Amino acid sequence: MAKSSQLSILGGLAAAIGASACCAGPLILLLLGISGSWISHLTLLDPYRPIFIFVVVVLFGFAGWKIHQPVENCADDEVCAVPKVRTRRKAVFWFTTLLAFAFVTSNYWIIWVV
């Protein structure tokens, strides 16, 4: 449970950042004081946005399935059987899910921030 759910959360978060690169990327760079004509080329990733979103949903779905599996599916000597660890992993999962949701939906709310 540990490796597969951690890798899928990290992969899903990376895909969410990729999905928001066309919209939130230029704004973040400008807020950091980085400017240039090359920033406008970040919109080249926009056609790949649906693919990134699909990857986010698949990876976070797999991570949620692994993290929220019943305790009975874990062996006694595995980490997933420890209640404290399960609670911490669920908290990390939901935090990163909300973060990924913010990244994926950034092109809808970013116009109100600017």
N, C-alpha and C positions, 0 to 999 in steps of 0.2 A: 504494500500500500504506500509506503513512504516514497520510494523513488518515482513510481509511475504518477502519483498524484502531484508531487512537487514539480516534476518535469512538465506535466500538462498545464499546471497553473502558470509556470514561467513561460511556456510556449504560448499560452493564451494571452498573457499580458503583452508579450512581444508582438503578437499578431494584432492586438488592440492598438498598440502604439503605431504599428504599420498602417492600420486602417485610419488613424487620425493624422497621419503625417501630412496629408494633403491640406488639411484645414487648420489643425492646431499647431502644426510644426512651424509655419511661418510666423504665427503670432508669438509663440514662445521664443523664437529666435530674435524677433524684433524687441520683445520685452527684455531680453538679455543684452540688448545693444548691438546685436550682430545684424548687419544689413548688407545688401548687395543685390545685384540683378539676378543672381543665381537662385535666390529664394523663390522667385516666381516659377522656377522649374520643378518645385516640389509638387506641383499639381499634376505632374506626370504619373503619380501613383494613384490618381483618382479612378481610373478604369479598373484597377485591381482591388478596389475597396470591397466589393461584394465577396471576393475570395477571402480576403482577410477576415471579414465578419463571419463567414462560414467556418473558418479555422478557429476563431475565438469561441463560437458556440459549441463546436465539436469538442475542443480541448477542455473547456470549462464544464461541459456536460459530463465528460469522462472523469474529470477530477471530482466533481460533485458526487458522481455515482460511487467512486472509490472511497471518498471521505465519509459519506453518509451511509455506508453499508452497515448492516446490523453487526453488533458485537459478536454474535454467534458465528459469523463467518471468519472471525480472526482466531488464530491459535493463541493459547495462553501465553506463549513466550514472545509473541509479536507485539510491536509497539501500538498497533491499532486497538489492542485490548485495554490499554491504560486510559482511564477516563480523562485525566488531566491533559494528556497528549491529544486525545480526540477533540476536546474542547478547544484547545489552542489551534489545532489544524482547521477546525471549522471556522474559527474567528478569522484566521488568515485567508481562508478560502473566500468567505463572504466579503472581506475587505477588498481583496484583489478583484472579485467579481464586480463590486461597485466601481472600482477604479477603471476596470476594463469597459464597463458600461458608459462611464463618463468619456473615455477616449473614443469609443465607437460612435457615440451620439454627439460628438463635439461639433460637427458641421451644422447641427441644428441650433445649438445654444451659443456658439462662439460669437455670432454676430451681435448678441446683446452685451457681451463683455467688451468688445472693441469700442 
